[in-house]
Amino acid sequence: MTAAIRVLYVDDEQGLSDLGKVFLEKNGEFTVSTLTSAREAISFLKDHPVDAIISDYQMPEMAGIGFLKSRPG
C-alpha cells in the first residue's frame, strides 16, 4: 500500500478547511492537517514535512501568496 499524500490546508475560516479535510481524506489517498494562519503553518512545517499545501489567498497578517513564497524550495 502506498503512503498517503500529506497535505497542509491553511485557511483562516476553520469551517472551510474542516470541510476540505473531510472531502480530501474520504478515499484514504490524503492525510490533511489544518491550520488557521500562515504564521502557524510556517512553524508547523519546521517539524512536519508535507507533500502539498492548500492555502487561502486572503488571510489576516500574511496572505496565502506571501506564505507560499516564504517557503524554501
mmJSON file of the N, C-alpha and C atoms, coordinates in Angstrom:
{"data_MODEL":{"atom_site":{
"group_PDB":["ATOM","ATOM","ATOM","ATOM","ATOM","ATOM","ATOM","ATOM","ATOM","ATOM","ATOM","ATOM","ATOM","ATOM","ATOM","ATOM","ATOM","ATOM","ATOM","ATOM","ATOM","ATOM","ATOM","ATOM","ATOM","ATOM","ATOM","ATOM","ATOM","ATOM","ATOM","ATOM","ATOM","ATOM","ATOM","ATOM","ATOM","ATOM","ATOM","ATOM","ATOM","ATOM","ATOM","ATOM","ATOM","ATOM","ATOM","ATOM","ATOM","ATOM","ATOM","ATOM","ATOM","ATOM","ATOM","ATOM","ATOM","ATOM","ATOM","ATOM","ATOM","ATOM","ATOM","ATOM","ATOM","ATOM","ATOM","ATOM","ATOM","ATOM","ATOM","ATOM","ATOM","ATOM","ATOM","ATOM","ATOM","ATOM","ATOM","ATOM","ATOM","ATOM","ATOM","ATOM","ATOM","ATOM","ATOM","ATOM","ATOM","ATOM","ATOM","ATOM","ATOM","ATOM","ATOM","ATOM","ATOM","ATOM","ATOM","ATOM","ATOM","ATOM","ATOM","ATOM","ATOM","ATOM","ATOM","ATOM","ATOM","ATOM","ATOM","ATOM","ATOM","ATOM","ATOM","ATOM","ATOM","ATOM","ATOM","ATOM","ATOM","ATOM","ATOM","ATOM","ATOM","ATOM","ATOM","ATOM","ATOM","ATOM","ATOM","ATOM","ATOM","ATOM","ATOM","ATOM","ATOM","ATOM","ATOM","ATOM","ATOM","ATOM","ATOM","ATOM","ATOM","ATOM","ATOM","ATOM","ATOM","ATOM","ATOM","ATOM","ATOM","ATOM","ATOM","ATOM","ATOM","ATOM","ATOM","ATOM","ATOM","ATOM","ATOM","ATOM","ATOM","ATOM","ATOM","ATOM","ATOM","ATOM","ATOM","ATOM","ATOM","ATOM","ATOM","ATOM","ATOM","ATOM","ATOM","ATOM","ATOM","ATOM","ATOM","ATOM","ATOM","ATOM","ATOM","ATOM","ATOM","ATOM","ATOM","ATOM","ATOM","ATOM","ATOM","ATOM","ATOM","ATOM","ATOM","ATOM","ATOM","ATOM","ATOM","ATOM","ATOM","ATOM","ATOM","ATOM","ATOM","ATOM","ATOM","ATOM","ATOM","ATOM","ATOM","ATOM","ATOM","ATOM","ATOM"],
"id":[1,2,3,4,5,6,7,8,9,10,11,12,13,14,15,16,17,18,19,20,21,22,23,24,25,26,27,28,29,30,31,32,33,34,35,36,37,38,39,40,41,42,43,44,45,46,47,48,49,50,51,52,53,54,55,56,57,58,59,60,61,62,63,64,65,66,67,68,69,70,71,72,73,74,75,76,77,78,79,80,81,82,83,84,85,86,87,88,89,90,91,92,93,94,95,96,97,98,99,100,101,102,103,104,105,106,107,108,109,110,111,112,113,114,115,116,117,118,119,120,121,122,123,124,125,126,127,128,129,130,131,132,133,134,135,136,137,138,139,140,141,142,143,144,145,146,147,148,149,150,151,152,153,154,155,156,157,158,159,160,161,162,163,164,165,166,167,168,169,170,171,172,173,174,175,176,177,178,179,180,181,182,183,184,185,186,187,188,189,190,191,192,193,194,195,196,197,198,199,200,201,202,203,204,205,206,207,208,209,210,211,212,213,214,215,216,217,218,219],
"type_symbol":["N","C","C","N","C","C","N","C","C","N","C","C","N","C","C","N","C","C","N","C","C","N","C","C","N","C","C","N","C","C","N","C","C","N","C","C","N","C","C","N","C","C","N","C","C","N","C","C","N","C","C","N","C","C","N","C","C","N","C","C","N","C","C","N","C","C","N","C","C","N","C","C","N","C","C","N","C","C","N","C","C","N","C","C","N","C","C","N","C","C","N","C","C","N","C","C","N","C","C","N","C","C","N","C","C","N","C","C","N","C","C","N","C","C","N","C","C","N","C","C","N","C","C","N","C","C","N","C","C","N","C","C","N","C","C","N","C","C","N","C","C","N","C","C","N","C","C","N","C","C","N","C","C","N","C","C","N","C","C","N","C","C","N","C","C","N","C","C","N","C","C","N","C","C","N","C","C","N","C","C","N","C","C","N","C","C","N","C","C","N","C","C","N","C","C","N","C","C","N","C","C","N","C","C","N","C","C","N","C","C","N","C","C","N","C","C","N","C","C"],
"label_atom_id":["N","CA","C","N","CA","C","N","CA","C","N","CA","C","N","CA","C","N","CA","C","N","CA","C","N","CA","C","N","CA","C","N","CA","C","N","CA","C","N","CA","C","N","CA","C","N","CA","C","N","CA","C","N","CA","C","N","CA","C","N","CA","C","N","CA","C","N","CA","C","N","CA","C","N","CA","C","N","CA","C","N","CA","C","N","CA","C","N","CA","C","N","CA","C","N","CA","C","N","CA","C","N","CA","C","N","CA","C","N","CA","C","N","CA","C","N","CA","C","N","CA","C","N","CA","C","N","CA","C","N","CA","C","N","CA","C","N","CA","C","N","CA","C","N","CA","C","N","CA","C","N","CA","C","N","CA","C","N","CA","C","N","CA","C","N","CA","C","N","CA","C","N","CA","C","N","CA","C","N","CA","C","N","CA","C","N","CA","C","N","CA","C","N","CA","C","N","CA","C","N","CA","C","N","CA","C","N","CA","C","N","CA","C","N","CA","C","N","CA","C","N","CA","C","N","CA","C","N","CA","C","N","CA","C","N","CA","C","N","CA","C","N","CA","C","N","CA","C","N","CA","C","N","CA","C"],
"label_alt_id":[null,null,null,null,null,null,null,null,null,null,null,null,null,null,null,null,null,null,null,null,null,null,null,null,null,null,null,null,null,null,null,null,null,null,null,null,null,null,null,null,null,null,null,null,null,null,null,null,null,null,null,null,null,null,null,null,null,null,null,null,null,null,null,null,null,null,null,null,null,null,null,null,null,null,null,null,null,null,null,null,null,null,null,null,null,null,null,null,null,null,null,null,null,null,null,null,null,null,null,null,null,null,null,null,null,null,null,null,null,null,null,null,null,null,null,null,null,null,null,null,null,null,null,null,null,null,null,null,null,null,null,null,null,null,null,null,null,null,null,null,null,null,null,null,null,null,null,null,null,null,null,null,null,null,null,null,null,null,null,null,null,null,null,null,null,null,null,null,null,null,null,null,null,null,null,null,null,null,null,null,null,null,null,null,null,null,null,null,null,null,null,null,null,null,null,null,null,null,null,null,null,null,null,null,null,null,null,null,null,null,null,null,null,null,null,null,null,null,null],
"label_comp_id":["MET","MET","MET","THR","THR","THR","ALA","ALA","ALA","ALA","ALA","ALA","ILE","ILE","ILE","ARG","ARG","ARG","VAL","VAL","VAL","LEU","LEU","LEU","TYR","TYR","TYR","VAL","VAL","VAL","ASP","ASP","ASP","ASP","ASP","ASP","GLU","GLU","GLU","GLN","GLN","GLN","GLY","GLY","GLY","LEU","LEU","LEU","SER","SER","SER","ASP","ASP","ASP","LEU","LEU","LEU","GLY","GLY","GLY","LYS","LYS","LYS","VAL","VAL","VAL","PHE","PHE","PHE","LEU","LEU","LEU","GLU","GLU","GLU","LYS","LYS","LYS","ASN","ASN","ASN","GLY","GLY","GLY","GLU","GLU","GLU","PHE","PHE","PHE","THR","THR","THR","VAL","VAL","VAL","SER","SER","SER","THR","THR","THR","LEU","LEU","LEU","THR","THR","THR","SER","SER","SER","ALA","ALA","ALA","ARG","ARG","ARG","GLU","GLU","GLU","ALA","ALA","ALA","ILE","ILE","ILE","SER","SER","SER","PHE","PHE","PHE","LEU","LEU","LEU","LYS","LYS","LYS","ASP","ASP","ASP","HIS","HIS","HIS","PRO","PRO","PRO","VAL","VAL","VAL","ASP","ASP","ASP","ALA","ALA","ALA","ILE","ILE","ILE","ILE","ILE","ILE","SER","SER","SER","ASP","ASP","ASP","TYR","TYR","TYR","GLN","GLN","GLN","MET","MET","MET","PRO","PRO","PRO","GLU","GLU","GLU","MET","MET","MET","ALA","ALA","ALA","GLY","GLY","GLY","ILE","ILE","ILE","GLY","GLY","GLY","PHE","PHE","PHE","LEU","LEU","LEU","LYS","LYS","LYS","SER","SER","SER","ARG","ARG","ARG","PRO","PRO","PRO","GLY","GLY","GLY"],
"label_asym_id":["A","A","A","A","A","A","A","A","A","A","A","A","A","A","A","A","A","A","A","A","A","A","A","A","A","A","A","A","A","A","A","A","A","A","A","A","A","A","A","A","A","A","A","A","A","A","A","A","A","A","A","A","A","A","A","A","A","A","A","A","A","A","A","A","A","A","A","A","A","A","A","A","A","A","A","A","A","A","A","A","A","A","A","A","A","A","A","A","A","A","A","A","A","A","A","A","A","A","A","A","A","A","A","A","A","A","A","A","A","A","A","A","A","A","A","A","A","A","A","A","A","A","A","A","A","A","A","A","A","A","A","A","A","A","A","A","A","A","A","A","A","A","A","A","A","A","A","A","A","A","A","A","A","A","A","A","A","A","A","A","A","A","A","A","A","A","A","A","A","A","A","A","A","A","A","A","A","A","A","A","A","A","A","A","A","A","A","A","A","A","A","A","A","A","A","A","A","A","A","A","A","A","A","A","A","A","A","A","A","A","A","A","A","A","A","A","A","A","A"],
"label_entity_id":["1","1","1","1","1","1","1","1","1","1","1","1","1","1","1","1","1","1","1","1","1","1","1","1","1","1","1","1","1","1","1","1","1","1","1","1","1","1","1","1","1","1","1","1","1","1","1","1","1","1","1","1","1","1","1","1","1","1","1","1","1","1","1","1","1","1","1","1","1","1","1","1","1","1","1","1","1","1","1","1","1","1","1","1","1","1","1","1","1","1","1","1","1","1","1","1","1","1","1","1","1","1","1","1","1","1","1","1","1","1","1","1","1","1","1","1","1","1","1","1","1","1","1","1","1","1","1","1","1","1","1","1","1","1","1","1","1","1","1","1","1","1","1","1","1","1","1","1","1","1","1","1","1","1","1","1","1","1","1","1","1","1","1","1","1","1","1","1","1","1","1","1","1","1","1","1","1","1","1","1","1","1","1","1","1","1","1","1","1","1","1","1","1","1","1","1","1","1","1","1","1","1","1","1","1","1","1","1","1","1","1","1","1","1","1","1","1","1","1"],
"label_seq_id":[1,1,1,2,2,2,3,3,3,4,4,4,5,5,5,6,6,6,7,7,7,8,8,8,9,9,9,10,10,10,11,11,11,12,12,12,13,13,13,14,14,14,15,15,15,16,16,16,17,17,17,18,18,18,19,19,19,20,20,20,21,21,21,22,22,22,23,23,23,24,24,24,25,25,25,26,26,26,27,27,27,28,28,28,29,29,29,30,30,30,31,31,31,32,32,32,33,33,33,34,34,34,35,35,35,36,36,36,37,37,37,38,38,38,39,39,39,40,40,40,41,41,41,42,42,42,43,43,43,44,44,44,45,45,45,46,46,46,47,47,47,48,48,48,49,49,49,50,50,50,51,51,51,52,52,52,53,53,53,54,54,54,55,55,55,56,56,56,57,57,57,58,58,58,59,59,59,60,60,60,61,61,61,62,62,62,63,63,63,64,64,64,65,65,65,66,66,66,67,67,67,68,68,68,69,69,69,70,70,70,71,71,71,72,72,72,73,73,73],
"pdbx_PDB_ins_code":[null,null,null,null,null,null,null,null,null,null,null,null,null,null,null,null,null,null,null,null,null,null,null,null,null,null,null,null,null,null,null,null,null,null,null,null,null,null,null,null,null,null,null,null,null,null,null,null,null,null,null,null,null,null,null,null,null,null,null,null,null,null,null,null,null,null,null,null,null,null,null,null,null,null,null,null,null,null,null,null,null,null,null,null,null,null,null,null,null,null,null,null,null,null,null,null,null,null,null,null,null,null,null,null,null,null,null,null,null,null,null,null,null,null,null,null,null,null,null,null,null,null,null,null,null,null,null,null,null,null,null,null,null,null,null,null,null,null,null,null,null,null,null,null,null,null,null,null,null,null,null,null,null,null,null,null,null,null,null,null,null,null,null,null,null,null,null,null,null,null,null,null,null,null,null,null,null,null,null,null,null,null,null,null,null,null,null,null,null,null,null,null,null,null,null,null,null,null,null,null,null,null,null,null,null,null,null,null,null,null,null,null,null,null,null,null,null,null,null],
"Cartn_x":[0.837,0.0,0.884,0.549,1.287,0.921,1.915,1.663,0.759,-0.086,-0.991,-0.196,-0.712,-0.121,-0.43,0.606,0.455,0.16,-0.977,-1.422,-1.578,-1.119,-1.372,-2.381,-3.487,-4.56,-4.602,-4.297,-4.238,-5.353,-6.251,-7.371,-7.823,-8.001,-8.436,-9.89,-10.629,-12.003,-11.969,-11.957,-11.809,-12.839,-14.058,-15.106,-14.764,-14.149,-13.775,-12.67,-11.671,-10.588,-11.068,-11.984,-12.547,-13.303,-14.085,-14.834,-13.883,-12.848,-11.855,-11.146,-10.838,-10.178,-11.047,-12.32,-13.24,-13.301,-13.438,-13.534,-12.249,-11.096,-9.834,-9.466,-9.828,-9.469,-10.468,-11.531,-12.623,-12.166,-11.291,-10.897,-9.586,-8.982,-7.772,-6.491,-6.591,-5.409,-4.598,-5.257,-4.61,-4.766,-3.763,-3.909,-3.746,-4.68,-4.728,-4.586,-3.65,-3.507,-4.06,-4.811,-5.381,-4.853,-4.628,-4.212,-4.943,-5.034,-5.821,-4.995,-3.666,-2.864,-1.563,-1.043,0.233,1.36,1.318,2.368,2.403,1.222,1.158,1.732,1.399,1.837,3.352,3.959,5.411,6.075,5.563,6.089,5.863,4.673,4.302,5.245,5.559,6.354,7.803,8.265,9.633,9.817,8.761,8.846,7.951,7.141,6.179,6.252,7.014,7.081,5.739,5.413,4.181,4.506,3.598,3.758,3.093,2.066,1.326,0.74,0.558,-0.044,-1.22,-2.343,-3.503,-3.619,-3.652,-3.687,-4.738,-5.461,-6.364,-5.533,-6.112,-5.409,-5.377,-6.527,-6.611,-6.798,-5.746,-5.792,-5.213,-5.622,-5.032,-3.541,-2.805,-1.372,-0.501,-0.737,0.06,-0.85,-0.903,-1.736,-1.128,-1.937,-1.504,-0.303,-0.262,0.864,2.154,2.085,3.259,3.732,2.801,3.133,3.84,3.276,3.877,5.247,5.427,6.726,7.758,7.302,8.229,8.83,8.262,8.729,9.93,11.026,12.173,11.85,12.51,12.358,11.104],
"Cartn_y":[-1.179,0.0,1.246,2.212,3.457,4.379,5.093,6.05,7.167,7.658,8.747,10.019,10.831,12.125,13.074,13.712,14.618,16.028,16.556,17.876,18.788,20.028,21.06,22.023,22.227,23.124,24.305,25.502,26.702,27.654,27.953,28.859,29.472,30.78,31.437,31.127,30.558,30.114,28.609,28.255,26.861,25.937,26.427,25.592,25.134,25.996,25.628,24.584,24.761,23.777,22.439,22.479,21.228,20.47,21.201,20.584,20.015,20.777,20.3,19.055,19.025,17.858,16.612,16.732,15.593,15.093,16.019,15.652,14.97,15.556,15.012,13.673,13.49,12.247,11.113,11.412,10.459,9.118,9.132,7.871,7.302,7.961,7.46,7.8,8.528,8.871,10.007,10.85,12.004,11.984,12.529,12.874,14.387,15.06,16.519,17.086,18.019,18.804,20.188,20.757,22.085,23.073,24.292,25.392,26.649,27.633,28.823,30.068,29.951,31.126,30.704,31.602,31.348,31.244,32.053,32.012,30.642,30.106,28.754,27.736,27.897,26.951,26.956,28.13,28.223,27.471,27.633,26.92,25.408,25.032,23.622,22.918,23.592,22.981,22.725,23.348,23.107,21.663,21.07,19.711,18.692,19.153,18.265,18.437,17.603,17.723,17.371,18.053,17.771,17.631,17.023,16.852,17.974,18.59,19.654,20.617,21.864,22.891,23.505,23.606,24.354,25.555,26.757,27.952,28.934,29.504,30.601,31.749,32.518,33.644,34.859,35.185,36.364,35.946,36.183,35.892,37.088,37.284,38.361,38.104,39.118,39.078,38.728,37.591,37.178,36.487,36.996,36.399,35.078,34.285,32.974,33.025,33.971,34.067,34.388,35.303,35.613,34.392,33.629,32.402,31.413,31.174,30.209,30.665,31.962,32.491,32.388,32.343,32.274,30.879,29.906,28.527,28.289,27.761,27.441,26.264,26.218,25.112,25.213],
"Cartn_z":[0.0,0.0,0.0,-0.808,-0.905,0.256,0.757,1.845,1.353,2.239,1.897,1.617,0.732,0.41,1.557,2.09,3.231,2.729,3.152,2.707,3.919,3.763,4.763,4.163,4.85,4.394,5.356,4.851,5.681,5.261,6.183,5.908,7.221,7.23,8.468,8.801,7.872,8.134,8.404,9.683,10.107,9.465,9.301,8.706,7.298,6.509,5.139,5.13,5.976,5.99,6.558,7.53,8.054,6.966,6.178,5.084,4.036,3.684,2.729,3.22,4.499,5.104,4.961,5.304,5.195,3.752,2.816,1.402,0.914,1.228,0.732,1.372,2.628,3.307,3.053,2.359,2.162,1.579,0.574,-0.059,0.48,1.474,2.096,1.351,0.261,-0.525,0.109,0.923,1.529,3.046,3.743,5.148,5.208,5.854,5.828,7.233,7.381,8.607,8.312,9.247,9.031,10.06,9.599,10.47,10.026,10.943,10.645,10.358,10.295,9.94,9.271,8.462,7.79,8.808,9.842,10.872,11.557,11.883,12.469,11.49,10.221,9.195,9.046,9.066,8.956,10.106,11.297,12.457,12.33,11.921,11.747,10.77,9.678,8.614,9.014,10.063,10.54,10.986,11.536,12.074,11.382,10.421,9.774,8.253,7.576,6.119,5.474,4.393,3.652,2.169,1.447,0.012,-0.775,-0.186,-0.871,0.154,-0.289,0.556,-0.179,0.521,0.042,0.966,0.38,1.21,0.714,1.66,1.369,0.806,-0.078,-0.691,0.225,0.829,1.689,3.14,3.929,5.356,6.101,7.35,8.143,8.386,8.649,8.951,7.753,7.116,5.964,4.967,3.745,2.694,2.229,1.589,1.122,0.196,-0.728,-1.653,-0.888,0.051,0.875,1.646,2.18,2.898,1.974,0.807,-0.118,-0.596,-0.791,-1.207,-0.091,1.16,2.285,2.438,1.778,1.876,0.986,1.526,0.678,-0.237,-1.375,-2.32,-3.056],
"occupancy":[1.0,1.0,1.0,1.0,1.0,1.0,1.0,1.0,1.0,1.0,1.0,1.0,1.0,1.0,1.0,1.0,1.0,1.0,1.0,1.0,1.0,1.0,1.0,1.0,1.0,1.0,1.0,1.0,1.0,1.0,1.0,1.0,1.0,1.0,1.0,1.0,1.0,1.0,1.0,1.0,1.0,1.0,1.0,1.0,1.0,1.0,1.0,1.0,1.0,1.0,1.0,1.0,1.0,1.0,1.0,1.0,1.0,1.0,1.0,1.0,1.0,1.0,1.0,1.0,1.0,1.0,1.0,1.0,1.0,1.0,1.0,1.0,1.0,1.0,1.0,1.0,1.0,1.0,1.0,1.0,1.0,1.0,1.0,1.0,1.0,1.0,1.0,1.0,1.0,1.0,1.0,1.0,1.0,1.0,1.0,1.0,1.0,1.0,1.0,1.0,1.0,1.0,1.0,1.0,1.0,1.0,1.0,1.0,1.0,1.0,1.0,1.0,1.0,1.0,1.0,1.0,1.0,1.0,1.0,1.0,1.0,1.0,1.0,1.0,1.0,1.0,1.0,1.0,1.0,1.0,1.0,1.0,1.0,1.0,1.0,1.0,1.0,1.0,1.0,1.0,1.0,1.0,1.0,1.0,1.0,1.0,1.0,1.0,1.0,1.0,1.0,1.0,1.0,1.0,1.0,1.0,1.0,1.0,1.0,1.0,1.0,1.0,1.0,1.0,1.0,1.0,1.0,1.0,1.0,1.0,1.0,1.0,1.0,1.0,1.0,1.0,1.0,1.0,1.0,1.0,1.0,1.0,1.0,1.0,1.0,1.0,1.0,1.0,1.0,1.0,1.0,1.0,1.0,1.0,1.0,1.0,1.0,1.0,1.0,1.0,1.0,1.0,1.0,1.0,1.0,1.0,1.0,1.0,1.0,1.0,1.0,1.0,1.0,1.0,1.0,1.0,1.0,1.0,1.0],
"B_iso_or_equiv":[0.0,0.0,0.0,0.0,0.0,0.0,0.0,0.0,0.0,0.0,0.0,0.0,0.0,0.0,0.0,0.0,0.0,0.0,0.0,0.0,0.0,0.0,0.0,0.0,0.0,0.0,0.0,0.0,0.0,0.0,0.0,0.0,0.0,0.0,0.0,0.0,0.0,0.0,0.0,0.0,0.0,0.0,0.0,0.0,0.0,0.0,0.0,0.0,0.0,0.0,0.0,0.0,0.0,0.0,0.0,0.0,0.0,0.0,0.0,0.0,0.0,0.0,0.0,0.0,0.0,0.0,0.0,0.0,0.0,0.0,0.0,0.0,0.0,0.0,0.0,0.0,0.0,0.0,0.0,0.0,0.0,0.0,0.0,0.0,0.0,0.0,0.0,0.0,0.0,0.0,0.0,0.0,0.0,0.0,0.0,0.0,0.0,0.0,0.0,0.0,0.0,0.0,0.0,0.0,0.0,0.0,0.0,0.0,0.0,0.0,0.0,0.0,0.0,0.0,0.0,0.0,0.0,0.0,0.0,0.0,0.0,0.0,0.0,0.0,0.0,0.0,0.0,0.0,0.0,0.0,0.0,0.0,0.0,0.0,0.0,0.0,0.0,0.0,0.0,0.0,0.0,0.0,0.0,0.0,0.0,0.0,0.0,0.0,0.0,0.0,0.0,0.0,0.0,0.0,0.0,0.0,0.0,0.0,0.0,0.0,0.0,0.0,0.0,0.0,0.0,0.0,0.0,0.0,0.0,0.0,0.0,0.0,0.0,0.0,0.0,0.0,0.0,0.0,0.0,0.0,0.0,0.0,0.0,0.0,0.0,0.0,0.0,0.0,0.0,0.0,0.0,0.0,0.0,0.0,0.0,0.0,0.0,0.0,0.0,0.0,0.0,0.0,0.0,0.0,0.0,0.0,0.0,0.0,0.0,0.0,0.0,0.0,0.0,0.0,0.0,0.0,0.0,0.0,0.0],
"pdbx_formal_charge":[null,null,null,null,null,null,null,null,null,null,null,null,null,null,null,null,null,null,null,null,null,null,null,null,null,null,null,null,null,null,null,null,null,null,null,null,null,null,null,null,null,null,null,null,null,null,null,null,null,null,null,null,null,null,null,null,null,null,null,null,null,null,null,null,null,null,null,null,null,null,null,null,null,null,null,null,null,null,null,null,null,null,null,null,null,null,null,null,null,null,null,null,null,null,null,null,null,null,null,null,null,null,null,null,null,null,null,null,null,null,null,null,null,null,null,null,null,null,null,null,null,null,null,null,null,null,null,null,null,null,null,null,null,null,null,null,null,null,null,null,null,null,null,null,null,null,null,null,null,null,null,null,null,null,null,null,null,null,null,null,null,null,null,null,null,null,null,null,null,null,null,null,null,null,null,null,null,null,null,null,null,null,null,null,null,null,null,null,null,null,null,null,null,null,null,null,null,null,null,null,null,null,null,null,null,null,null,null,null,null,null,null,null,null,null,null,null,null,null],
"auth_seq_id":[1,1,1,2,2,2,3,3,3,4,4,4,5,5,5,6,6,6,7,7,7,8,8,8,9,9,9,10,10,10,11,11,11,12,12,12,13,13,13,14,14,14,15,15,15,16,16,16,17,17,17,18,18,18,19,19,19,20,20,20,21,21,21,22,22,22,23,23,23,24,24,24,25,25,25,26,26,26,27,27,27,28,28,28,29,29,29,30,30,30,31,31,31,32,32,32,33,33,33,34,34,34,35,35,35,36,36,36,37,37,37,38,38,38,39,39,39,40,40,40,41,41,41,42,42,42,43,43,43,44,44,44,45,45,45,46,46,46,47,47,47,48,48,48,49,49,49,50,50,50,51,51,51,52,52,52,53,53,53,54,54,54,55,55,55,56,56,56,57,57,57,58,58,58,59,59,59,60,60,60,61,61,61,62,62,62,63,63,63,64,64,64,65,65,65,66,66,66,67,67,67,68,68,68,69,69,69,70,70,70,71,71,71,72,72,72,73,73,73],
"auth_comp_id":["MET","MET","MET","THR","THR","THR","ALA","ALA","ALA","ALA","ALA","ALA","ILE","ILE","ILE","ARG","ARG","ARG","VAL","VAL","VAL","LEU","LEU","LEU","TYR","TYR","TYR","VAL","VAL","VAL","ASP","ASP","ASP","ASP","ASP","ASP","GLU","GLU","GLU","GLN","GLN","GLN","GLY","GLY","GLY","LEU","LEU","LEU","SER","SER","SER","ASP","ASP","ASP","LEU","LEU","LEU","GLY","GLY","GLY","LYS","LYS","LYS","VAL","VAL","VAL","PHE","PHE","PHE","LEU","LEU","LEU","GLU","GLU","GLU","LYS","LYS","LYS","ASN","ASN","ASN","GLY","GLY","GLY","GLU","GLU","GLU","PHE","PHE","PHE","THR","THR","THR","VAL","VAL","VAL","SER","SER","SER","THR","THR","THR","LEU","LEU","LEU","THR","THR","THR","SER","SER","SER","ALA","ALA","ALA","ARG","ARG","ARG","GLU","GLU","GLU","ALA","ALA","ALA","ILE","ILE","ILE","SER","SER","SER","PHE","PHE","PHE","LEU","LEU","LEU","LYS","LYS","LYS","ASP","ASP","ASP","HIS","HIS","HIS","PRO","PRO","PRO","VAL","VAL","VAL","ASP","ASP","ASP","ALA","ALA","ALA","ILE","ILE","ILE","ILE","ILE","ILE","SER","SER","SER","ASP","ASP","ASP","TYR","TYR","TYR","GLN","GLN","GLN","MET","MET","MET","PRO","PRO","PRO","GLU","GLU","GLU","MET","MET","MET","ALA","ALA","ALA","GLY","GLY","GLY","ILE","ILE","ILE","GLY","GLY","GLY","PHE","PHE","PHE","LEU","LEU","LEU","LYS","LYS","LYS","SER","SER","SER","ARG","ARG","ARG","PRO","PRO","PRO","GLY","GLY","GLY"],
"auth_asym_id":["A","A","A","A","A","A","A","A","A","A","A","A","A","A","A","A","A","A","A","A","A","A","A","A","A","A","A","A","A","A","A","A","A","A","A","A","A","A","A","A","A","A","A","A","A","A","A","A","A","A","A","A","A","A","A","A","A","A","A","A","A","A","A","A","A","A","A","A","A","A","A","A","A","A","A","A","A","A","A","A","A","A","A","A","A","A","A","A","A","A","A","A","A","A","A","A","A","A","A","A","A","A","A","A","A","A","A","A","A","A","A","A","A","A","A","A","A","A","A","A","A","A","A","A","A","A","A","A","A","A","A","A","A","A","A","A","A","A","A","A","A","A","A","A","A","A","A","A","A","A","A","A","A","A","A","A","A","A","A","A","A","A","A","A","A","A","A","A","A","A","A","A","A","A","A","A","A","A","A","A","A","A","A","A","A","A","A","A","A","A","A","A","A","A","A","A","A","A","A","A","A","A","A","A","A","A","A","A","A","A","A","A","A","A","A","A","A","A","A"],
"auth_atom_id":["N","CA","C","N","CA","C","N","CA","C","N","CA","C","N","CA","C","N","CA","C","N","CA","C","N","CA","C","N","CA","C","N","CA","C","N","CA","C","N","CA","C","N","CA","C","N","CA","C","N","CA","C","N","CA","C","N","CA","C","N","CA","C","N","CA","C","N","CA","C","N","CA","C","N","CA","C","N","CA","C","N","CA","C","N","CA","C","N","CA","C","N","CA","C","N","CA","C","N","CA","C","N","CA","C","N","CA","C","N","CA","C","N","CA","C","N","CA","C","N","CA","C","N","CA","C","N","CA","C","N","CA","C","N","CA","C","N","CA","C","N","CA","C","N","CA","C","N","CA","C","N","CA","C","N","CA","C","N","CA","C","N","CA","C","N","CA","C","N","CA","C","N","CA","C","N","CA","C","N","CA","C","N","CA","C","N","CA","C","N","CA","C","N","CA","C","N","CA","C","N","CA","C","N","CA","C","N","CA","C","N","CA","C","N","CA","C","N","CA","C","N","CA","C","N","CA","C","N","CA","C","N","CA","C","N","CA","C","N","CA","C","N","CA","C","N","CA","C","N","CA","C","N","CA","C"],
"pdbx_PDB_model_num":[1,1,1,1,1,1,1,1,1,1,1,1,1,1,1,1,1,1,1,1,1,1,1,1,1,1,1,1,1,1,1,1,1,1,1,1,1,1,1,1,1,1,1,1,1,1,1,1,1,1,1,1,1,1,1,1,1,1,1,1,1,1,1,1,1,1,1,1,1,1,1,1,1,1,1,1,1,1,1,1,1,1,1,1,1,1,1,1,1,1,1,1,1,1,1,1,1,1,1,1,1,1,1,1,1,1,1,1,1,1,1,1,1,1,1,1,1,1,1,1,1,1,1,1,1,1,1,1,1,1,1,1,1,1,1,1,1,1,1,1,1,1,1,1,1,1,1,1,1,1,1,1,1,1,1,1,1,1,1,1,1,1,1,1,1,1,1,1,1,1,1,1,1,1,1,1,1,1,1,1,1,1,1,1,1,1,1,1,1,1,1,1,1,1,1,1,1,1,1,1,1,1,1,1,1,1,1,1,1,1,1,1,1,1,1,1,1,1,1]
}}}
